[in-house]
């Protein structure tokens, strides 16, 4: 089964991802193939360069071909992207200061990025 995660609630990236999902992925025992992760609000901070959870996740994402995407508007608001709000949802915002492989986008970009390898389930945390 293929899954995509949406980290939308407070601290879901630091706790649920950092303490449960990521260790399982690193140990090869997660039980599902993860094809993508989308980060909203303050969950983006876990992906800053130098953050241990983000650096570990970037390594696993590269090895396992997992999409890592941050909400473009959320990233602009937090100084983690280049662009302006008029570009949100257009695929023109560029992530900055984040771990390798992270892209910025909105739902249209998320759907397009996952179209070639769609999840069977999307799990919001």
N, CA, C and O of each residue as an XYZ file, in Angstrom:
500
protein
N       0.840     -1.171      0.000
C       0.000      0.000      0.000
C       0.892      1.243      0.000
O       1.909      1.290      0.692
N       0.496      2.247     -0.785
C       1.223      3.510     -0.864
C       0.434      4.587     -0.126
O      -0.781      4.706     -0.279
N       1.162      5.374      0.686
C       0.518      6.428      1.458
C       1.232      7.756      1.241
O       2.410      7.804      0.886
N       0.484      8.829      1.466
C       1.043     10.177      1.532
C       0.578     10.761      2.857
O      -0.554     10.537      3.285
N       1.460     11.506      3.499
C       1.141     12.140      4.775
C       0.990     13.640      4.594
O       1.737     14.266      3.843
N       0.015     14.209      5.291
C      -0.183     15.649      5.352
C      -0.030     16.043      6.814
O      -0.830     15.647      7.662
N       1.006     16.824      7.101
C       1.268     17.272      8.474
C       0.631     18.633      8.663
O       1.187     19.658      8.267
N      -0.550     18.628      9.277
C      -1.361     19.840      9.357
C      -1.652     20.296     10.785
O      -1.999     21.457     10.997
N      -1.521     19.424     11.746
C      -1.842     19.811     13.115
C      -0.572     20.147     13.884
O       0.522     19.715     13.522
N      -0.733     20.914     14.934
C       0.374     21.383     15.749
C       1.289     20.234     16.190
O       0.829     19.257     16.782
N       2.549     20.359     15.904
C       3.609     19.435     16.304
C       3.513     18.044     15.678
O       4.190     17.126     16.139
N       2.708     17.867     14.659
C       2.612     16.535     14.065
C       3.923     16.117     13.409
O       4.231     14.925     13.370
N       4.700     17.063     12.895
C       5.977     16.704     12.271
C       7.037     16.383     13.313
O       7.839     15.470     13.114
N       7.056     17.109     14.410
C       8.079     16.836     15.408
C       7.772     15.572     16.192
O       8.688     14.821     16.529
N       6.518     15.324     16.486
C       6.198     14.150     17.295
C       5.861     12.915     16.451
O       6.576     11.915     16.507
N       4.803     12.981     15.691
C       4.373     11.787     14.948
C       5.386     11.375     13.885
O       5.686     10.190     13.733
N       5.916     12.358     13.146
C       6.935     12.044     12.144
C       8.258     11.710     12.810
O       8.843     10.659     12.552
N       8.726     12.606     13.667
C      10.053     12.450     14.252
C      10.208     11.271     15.184
O      11.275     10.659     15.239
N       9.151     10.939     15.923
C       9.244      9.872     16.934
C       8.674      8.530     16.484
O       8.995      7.496     17.069
N       7.829      8.536     15.445
C       7.207      7.276     15.036
C       7.517      6.924     13.577
O       8.158      5.908     13.306
N       7.066      7.756     12.648
C       7.163      7.421     11.225
C       8.608      7.348     10.751
O       9.001      6.359     10.133
N       9.402      8.371     11.028
C      10.784      8.395     10.541
C      11.617      7.238     11.077
O      12.309      6.594     10.288
N      11.591      6.938     12.365
C      12.352      5.773     12.821
C      11.923      4.471     12.143
O      12.757      3.614     11.851
N      10.627      4.329     11.897
C      10.158      3.125     11.203
C      10.681      3.078      9.775
O      11.085      2.017      9.300
N      10.678      4.223      9.080
C      11.218      4.268      7.720
C      12.713      3.931      7.720
O      13.190      3.199      6.852
N      13.438      4.464      8.687
C      14.875      4.199      8.773
C      15.172      2.734      9.043
O      16.184      2.205      8.583
N      14.293      2.080      9.784
C      14.488      0.676     10.125
C      13.860     -0.271      9.099
O      13.982     -1.489      9.225
N      13.188      0.284      8.084
C      12.570     -0.538      7.056
C      11.370     -1.324      7.540
O      11.077     -2.403      7.025
N      10.664     -0.780      8.542
C       9.525     -1.523      9.106
C       8.258     -0.678      9.211
O       7.418     -0.926     10.075
N       8.119      0.311      8.342
C       6.946      1.185      8.417
C       5.662      0.474      8.001
O       4.591      0.779      8.526
N       5.754     -0.450      7.084
C       4.583     -1.227      6.698
C       3.838     -0.715      5.486
O       2.957     -1.400      4.968
N       4.175      0.476      5.024
C       3.572      1.036      3.815
C       4.661      1.805      3.068
O       5.620      2.289      3.668
N       4.498      1.904      1.783
C       5.420      2.706      0.976
C       4.950      4.156      1.023
O       3.828      4.466      0.623
N       5.812      5.037      1.512
C       5.468      6.451      1.586
C       5.897      7.112      0.279
O       7.063      7.037     -0.108
N       4.947      7.762     -0.401
C       5.258      8.405     -1.684
C       5.344      9.925     -1.574
O       5.897     10.581     -2.457
N       4.800     10.487     -0.493
C       4.864     11.932     -0.358
C       4.508     12.406      1.028
O       3.814     11.732      1.790
N       5.016     13.613      1.337
C       4.699     14.277      2.595
C       4.509     15.755      2.300
O       5.319     16.374      1.610
N       3.427     16.311      2.833
C       3.112     17.728      2.673
C       3.066     18.351      4.063
O       2.433     17.815      4.973
N       3.748     19.499      4.219
C       3.890     20.151      5.513
C       3.210     21.514      5.514
O       3.402     22.317      4.600
N       2.416     21.765      6.545
C       1.720     23.036      6.705
C       2.103     23.698      8.022
O       2.562     23.043      8.958
N       1.902     25.006      8.072
C       2.045     25.819      9.274
C       3.439     25.630      9.897
O       4.430     25.554      9.170
N       3.521     25.554     11.218
C       4.821     25.470     11.881
C       5.502     24.124     11.707
O       6.652     23.966     12.116
N       4.828     23.156     11.113
C       5.466     21.875     10.826
C       6.624     22.039      9.840
O       7.485     21.164      9.746
N       6.651     23.136      9.115
C       7.746     23.400      8.183
C       9.089     23.509      8.891
O      10.121     23.163      8.316
N       9.090     23.983     10.122
C      10.345     24.224     10.830
C      11.197     22.966     10.994
O      12.421     23.061     11.091
N      10.579     21.811     11.025
C      11.337     20.568     11.155
C      12.222     20.321      9.922
O      13.168     19.536      9.983
N      11.912     20.987      8.816
C      12.656     20.794      7.569
C      13.767     21.815      7.347
O      14.408     21.803      6.296
N      14.008     22.696      8.311
C      15.089     23.678      8.151
C      16.433     22.965      8.097
O      16.645     21.949      8.760
N      17.330     23.517      7.297
C      18.688     22.969      7.228
C      19.273     22.915      8.627
O      19.153     23.860      9.406
N      19.905     21.794      8.930
C      20.532     21.610     10.230
C      19.637     20.992     11.284
O      20.138     20.542     12.315
N      18.331     20.953     11.066
C      17.425     20.315     12.021
C      17.603     18.798     11.909
O      17.474     18.255     10.812
N      17.895     18.101     13.012
C      18.180     16.665     12.931
C      17.083     15.829     12.271
O      17.385     14.975     11.437
N      15.825     16.058     12.626
C      14.734     15.271     12.026
C      14.665     15.537     10.529
O      14.529     14.603      9.739
N      14.757     16.794     10.137
C      14.708     17.141      8.723
C      15.862     16.554      7.931
O      15.662     16.075      6.815
N      17.052     16.584      8.480
C      18.222     16.031      7.793
C      18.076     14.517      7.625
O      18.393     13.971      6.568
N      17.601     13.852      8.662
C      17.363     12.400      8.558
C      16.283     12.107      7.522
O      16.411     11.174      6.729
N      15.218     12.910      7.533
C      14.124     12.711      6.588
C      14.588     12.943      5.157
O      14.209     12.194      4.257
N      15.399     13.965      4.936
C      15.902     14.240      3.582
C      16.683     13.051      3.040
O      16.573     12.718      1.860
N      17.464     12.418      3.891
C      18.250     11.238      3.475
C      17.327     10.089      3.071
O      17.505      9.481      2.016
N      16.346      9.801      3.915
C      15.392      8.720      3.626
C      14.573      9.046      2.380
O      14.349      8.177      1.537
N      14.126     10.300      2.261
C      13.323     10.703      1.101
C      14.100     10.518     -0.186
O      13.543     10.073     -1.189
N      15.368     10.852     -0.172
C      16.200     10.674     -1.361
C      16.353      9.188     -1.702
O      16.252      8.798     -2.865
N      16.590      8.388     -0.706
C      16.782      6.943     -0.918
C      15.502      6.248     -1.367
O      15.551      5.312     -2.165
N      14.357      6.699     -0.858
C      13.093      6.002     -1.107
C      12.168      6.749     -2.066
O      11.012      6.363     -2.239
N      12.665      7.806     -2.682
C      11.889      8.581     -3.656
C      10.577      9.104     -3.050
O       9.498      8.891     -3.601
N      10.693      9.787     -1.915
C       9.539     10.360     -1.229
C       9.499     11.860     -1.516
O      10.479     12.564     -1.276
N       8.394     12.338     -2.019
C       8.195     13.764     -2.244
C       8.096     14.482     -0.903
O       7.338     14.068     -0.026
N       8.863     15.560     -0.744
C       8.759     16.430      0.426
C       8.349     17.808     -0.066
O       9.103     18.463     -0.785
N       7.155     18.249      0.318
C       6.648     19.535     -0.145
C       6.161     20.352      1.044
O       5.535     19.832      1.967
N       6.465     21.642      0.995
C       5.951     22.574      2.000
C       4.925     23.481      1.336
O       5.045     23.823      0.159
N       3.931     23.858      2.098
C       2.937     24.821      1.635
C       3.651     26.112      1.267
O       4.364     26.686      2.089
N       3.463     26.565      0.042
C       4.176     27.760     -0.415
C       3.831     28.995      0.417
O       4.722     29.761      0.783
N       2.568     29.190      0.711
C       2.151     30.347      1.517
C       2.730     30.258      2.928
O       3.221     31.253      3.462
N       2.674     29.080      3.529
C       3.227     28.889      4.871
C       4.725     29.182      4.877
O       5.239     29.787      5.817
N       5.423     28.752      3.823
C       6.868     28.952      3.735
C       7.208     30.430      3.572
O       8.147     30.914      4.204
N       6.469     31.153      2.742
C       6.705     32.590      2.580
C       6.499     33.299      3.914
O       7.315     34.134      4.305
N       5.417     32.972      4.614
C       5.107     33.611      5.892
C       6.197     33.376      6.931
O       6.357     34.185      7.845
N       6.945     32.292      6.810
C       7.970     31.939      7.789
C       9.389     32.233      7.293
O      10.365     31.871      7.950
N       9.500     32.878      6.153
C      10.813     33.204      5.614
C      11.568     32.009      5.081
O      12.797     32.028      5.012
N      10.844     30.969      4.702
C      11.465     29.739      4.211
C      11.231     29.521      2.720
O      11.336     28.401      2.220
N      10.912     30.607      2.020
C      10.713     30.526      0.571
C      10.914     31.898     -0.035
O      10.778     32.928      0.626
N      11.241     31.878     -1.313
C      11.353     33.110     -2.083
C      10.150     33.207     -3.001
O       9.791     32.250     -3.688
N       9.538     34.372     -3.001
C       8.357     34.605     -3.813
C       7.409     35.498     -3.039
O       7.716     35.953     -1.937
N       6.259     35.739     -3.629
C       5.253     36.530     -2.927
C       3.912     35.810     -3.010
O       3.745     34.847     -3.758
N       2.977     36.301     -2.231
C       1.703     35.606     -2.108
C       0.942     35.486     -3.429
O       0.131     34.575     -3.593
N       1.195     36.392     -4.366
C       0.510     36.301     -5.660
C       0.968     35.082     -6.450
O       0.289     34.673     -7.391
N       2.104     34.495     -6.089
C       2.642     33.327     -6.790
C       2.191     32.008     -6.169
O       2.430     30.941     -6.733
N       1.547     32.080     -5.019
C       1.126     30.857     -4.333
C       0.131     30.078     -5.205
O      -0.776     30.648     -5.812
N       0.328     28.791     -5.242
C      -0.523     27.913     -6.034
C      -0.165     27.856     -7.507
O      -0.779     27.111     -8.271
N       0.830     28.644     -7.911
C       1.222     28.697     -9.321
C       2.476     27.864     -9.604
O       2.843     27.685    -10.766
N       3.136     27.354     -8.567
C       4.364     26.593     -8.748
C       5.581     27.474     -8.942
O       6.611     27.006     -9.427
N       5.480     28.743     -8.573
C       6.576     29.688     -8.786
C       7.369     30.002     -7.525
O       8.443     30.596     -7.616
N       6.876     29.625     -6.364
C       7.560     29.889     -5.102
C       8.682     28.866     -4.931
O       8.493     27.676     -5.181
N       9.849     29.343     -4.504
C      11.014     28.476     -4.331
C      11.353     28.349     -2.848
O      11.515     29.352     -2.152
N      11.459     27.112     -2.372
C      11.858     26.871     -0.989
C      13.279     27.354     -0.784
O      14.101     27.296     -1.698
N      13.573     27.842      0.440
C      14.946     28.245      0.762
C      15.222     27.942      2.228
O      14.326     28.015      3.069
N      16.467     27.603      2.521
C      16.862     27.331      3.891
C      16.338     26.017      4.426
O      16.363     25.785      5.634
N      15.868     25.161      3.549
C      15.320     23.867      3.951
C      16.258     22.744      3.514
O      17.142     22.953      2.684
N      16.061     21.566      4.071
C      16.904     20.421      3.742
C      16.781     20.073      2.256
O      15.827     20.467      1.586
N      17.743     19.347      1.775
C      17.806     18.983      0.357
C      16.543     18.261     -0.095
O      16.008     17.404      0.609
N      16.086     18.625     -1.274
C      14.978     17.933     -1.912
C      13.596     18.486     -1.624
O      12.626     18.051     -2.244
N      13.476     19.426     -0.706
C      12.158     19.983     -0.371
C      11.743     20.998     -1.425
O      12.531     21.856     -1.822
N      10.503     20.891     -1.871
C       9.947     21.854     -2.819
C       8.769     22.566     -2.171
O       8.146     22.048     -1.244
N       8.473     23.752     -2.668
C       7.324     24.516     -2.194
C       6.207     24.418     -3.225
O       6.462     24.388     -4.430
N       4.982     24.370     -2.747
C       3.847     24.322     -3.665
C       2.540     24.348     -2.906
O       2.500     24.515     -1.687
N       1.485     24.178     -3.658
C       0.150     24.127     -3.096
C      -0.525     22.872     -3.656
O       0.137     22.037     -4.273
N      -1.784     22.739     -3.454
C      -2.453     21.515     -3.872
C      -2.285     21.193     -5.360
O      -2.087     20.024     -5.690
N      -2.353     22.163     -6.271
C      -2.143     21.794     -7.680
C      -0.775     21.155     -7.922
O      -0.662     20.201     -8.693
N       0.262     21.678     -7.265
C       1.598     21.112     -7.433
C       1.707     19.748     -6.740
O       2.381     18.846     -7.238
N       1.049     19.608     -5.603
C       1.056     18.321     -4.906
C       0.413     17.240     -5.765
O       0.967     16.153     -5.925
N      -0.752     17.544     -6.313
C      -1.441     16.555     -7.154
C      -0.600     16.174     -8.372
O      -0.494     14.998     -8.720
N      -0.009     17.171     -9.010
C       0.818     16.902    -10.191
C       2.041     16.071     -9.827
O       2.411     15.157    -10.564
N       2.673     16.381     -8.693
C       3.880     15.661     -8.292
C       3.580     14.206     -7.939
O       4.421     13.333     -8.156
N       2.400     13.939     -7.401
C       2.042     12.572     -7.016
C       1.334     11.800     -8.130
O       1.090     10.602     -7.984
N       1.006     12.454     -9.222
C       0.234     11.802    -10.290
C       0.930     10.581    -10.863
O       0.273      9.598    -11.206
N       2.236     10.630    -10.970
C       2.969      9.499    -11.536
C       3.148      8.339    -10.582
O       3.474      7.231    -11.008
N       2.941      8.575     -9.306
C       3.083      7.542     -8.276
C       2.041      7.826     -7.190
O       2.401      8.173     -6.065
N       0.766      7.683     -7.515
C      -0.285      8.117     -6.588
C      -0.402      7.229     -5.355
O      -0.207      6.016     -5.429
N      -0.722      7.846     -4.226
C      -0.941      7.046     -3.010
C      -2.290      6.350     -3.053
O      -3.220      6.792     -3.728
N      -2.372      5.255     -2.319
C      -3.647      4.579     -2.126
C      -4.451      5.283     -1.039
O      -5.682      5.289     -1.057
N      -3.725      5.878     -0.090
C      -4.369      6.590      1.003
C      -3.588      7.852      1.325
O      -2.364      7.890      1.202
N      -4.314      8.886      1.738
C      -3.702     10.110      2.239
C      -4.077     10.200      3.703
O      -5.250     10.110      4.064
N      -3.062     10.378      4.547
C      -3.269     10.414      5.992
C      -2.921     11.802      6.491
O      -1.797     12.271      6.310
N      -3.878     12.455      7.117
C      -3.654     13.784      7.697
C      -3.339     13.634      9.174
O      -4.055     12.969      9.923
N      -2.267     14.262      9.561
C      -1.844     14.212     10.962
C      -1.737     15.608     11.518
O      -1.394     15.783     12.687
